Amino acid sequence: MAPREDDKAMDGLLRRSLARDAAAGDNCPKPDILAAYSEGSLDDEEMTRYELHFSQCARCREQLAAIFRAVAVMEKPAEEELMEVASPEGAPQVRAVSSISGARRPEKLARRGQFDWRWLAPVAAAILLVVFLYARNLFRFEKTLTSQKQVAMSKQEAVPPAGSMDEKLAIGRTAVAPPAQSPARAKGAGTTQPKAPLVARELPRVAKNSPSAPPPMNDEAARLSRQRAEHETSNHLQKRPEEVTGTAIDQAAPAEADSLSAEKKSGDALPVPSAPGAAAAPGVGTSAQSKAKAGTRAAGAVASGATPKSAARGITNSRLQKQAAAGAQAGADATGMSQVLVAQQPAWLVIKAPDTDVQYRVASVGVVERTDDGGASWRRQRVKTSEEIVAGAAPSENVCWLVGRGGVVLMTNDGKNWEQIPSATSVDLVAVTAADATSATVTAADGRIFSTQNGGVTWQLMK
Amino acid sequence: MPLSPPQFVSLEMAERLLLDARAPSDWNLTAEQFQITLERSTERRFSCAGSKSRPDSPTIEKYLDSLHAADLALACACSAGNDSAWEYFVATFRPELHRAAWAIAGESAGRELADSLYGELFGLRESEGIRRSLFDYFHGRSRLATWLHAILAQRHVDEFRRARKMESLDDPEDDQGGSRAQKLPATLAAPDPERERYLAMMQVAVEKALQTLGPRDRLRLAYYYVEELTLLEIGKLLCEHEATASRKIERARQDVRRSVDDVLRREKKLSDAQVRLCYEYAREEWPFDLRRALLTKD
């Protein structure tokens, strides 16, 4: 027979045997004992004695069960069995029903419907809510505190007066003392000192995250930026007939002198300065003028030919020539500086491939990243070099040249794997232009230009 | 009823307890009357204990302090026939009395039960020319309400035991004829001649096993199987947690089962097959599904 059936058999046997307990008759305790027993007010000796009787007396057990049912019904509306009478004065105030010996009191309470734990639920919920709100406020406070600290730290940096270009921080992140007018102006106008723009701190991030977004700059920095942009633009061209070196730029200076002398001589041909901003991209153009203009950003193109001018025009031209010469010189300086500035740019050197969303980014030493979606996501690529990369050129999406300190030259022709190209020099390389995976031109920090047509197997000194 | 001189309770004690009871003055309860009530209670307590020696004063004082003095004063005043006390009793306890009677005996029977109790409480009965009230039997060891519940329970159970026919609980020897024939499964073509012997052996074995149980274990099993109380109710009755009651009942069942198997195998020398037959016959003879019984009750 299955165990379950055995249990049923045992249940039936037990029930029958226990129900057959003979009533003890005269030995059955009176109702006051039964009542005291049900309340737990009997002492230990009585309890043991009567329990022995109850265990053998069905009649007493039935009575006790009936008492229990009655008590259970009574206990439903109220736990406390306080007998009070709401009546006029003189009515008795009967003592609460707890006047039993202390030894029995816990049993009595346990017997009397137990402790209702349900009331703890809303209390626990309230406690949890308070703890949650406190923790959230604490977190917000700490967050606010942190942001305030950041603001305070950023305030320590220089804050140029409002309204001037100096207000915007230059690239390079050197602290600039606020101009003297600022405090006075602030005092006189009753306005608070202008807040330190967060541009200074944001600039590197902006540069990192949005390589294409130019940060605000002062005039010189803007000019240098334009030069750099033009330099980068030149990388997009398939072919660049000529390279421009600093030597070509230096040729602008003699032109200036010639223009000055021509000014004194009437009828002499005066060089025609090019309009500001009309600097040609490096490598673009075939004339000597183009050569002269190579590398410049701002106005300052060098005049190569003489044209008949009036004295006024000549003066103007000379002035312009001076300006052009100065600009050319500045451009020449800027050319070198642009390369240097490239180096001084934030670590995020970005090289864009033409007509695609492919970009290469030099994240840090030995780390180059590539994006195929215009910068939304980047994949890291390893390059075997410990030198700092300062310039790059990407003539196509899968071809990219990188140059840097110690004459290092790196190139990839599949967009993924990089190899170090034997360099022409150990001098720091500051610029590179490339037409494809085999043709490239690098510029050293000392001004020399080297070119290769066989992917770096051999280099020719251009200048 | 002429009372013997008080042996246990002094008048001072009675006055103190009467003061604690705060019985209203219109109950006209005197210290002497209260002393008599307290004496009766104390005598019953220590006489019933079987002790031959008089308890010492601290013990008596401790006992007196454990009494429900207020309820005892009310009972004493009602027993004395005080109208104010009786009105107070009716106003306070009548609703509760009816509810308890309803819980014990049902709605109609409970009302009748409660109404019959009023007469005895008021003291309509006379004995030897002295008005007797049921309140005289209240000794203050419990609350007056619980005592009233016990009175109702006793009357109901006695009435029920007199009225009901104990068919399902009859001894197998007393009912060997028709009822057992009715219980026999129809599939049995011929009853096993050993059946009676097996059933008798099972009964003896179970009763033997029950004798080995402690009083509380037996009480738990009785509440569980006979009174069909739930584990929660049993726990409340025995002042223990429901889980404790459950655990101990299960352990008691297993002890009984082991004892029965031991008796059948060792003493009666039955084989495993014969033991299985014993259980099968017992299940057929006294079918009882405890689970169904508890579900039906709920």
Interface residues (C-beta under 8 A of the other chain):
Chain A: M1 E5 D6 K8 A9 M10 D11 G12 L13 L14 R15 R16 S17 L18 A19 R20 D21 A23 K30 P31 D32 I33 L34 A35 A36 S38 E39 G40 S41 L42 E45 E46 T48 E51 L52 F54 S55 Q56 A58 R59 R61 E62 Q63 L64 A65 A66 I67 F68 R69 A70 V71 A72 V73 M74 E81 M83 V85 G90 A91 P92 Q93 V94 R95 V97 S99 I100 S101 E107 A110 R111 G113 Q114
Chain B: D20 A21 R22 A23 P24 S25 D26 W27 A49 K62 D65 S66 L67 H68 A69 A70 D71 L74 Y88 A91 T92 E96 R99 A100 A101 W102 A103 I104 Y137 F138 H139 R141 S142 R143 A145 T146 W147 H149 A150 I151 L152 A153 Q154 H156 V157 D158 F160 R161 L169 D171 M202 Q203 V206 E207 L210 L213 P215 R216 R218 L219 L221 A222 Y223 Y225 V226 E227 L229 E233 K236 L237 C239 E240 R253 V256 R257 V260 R276 Y279 E280 A282 R283 E285 W286 P287 F288 D289 L290
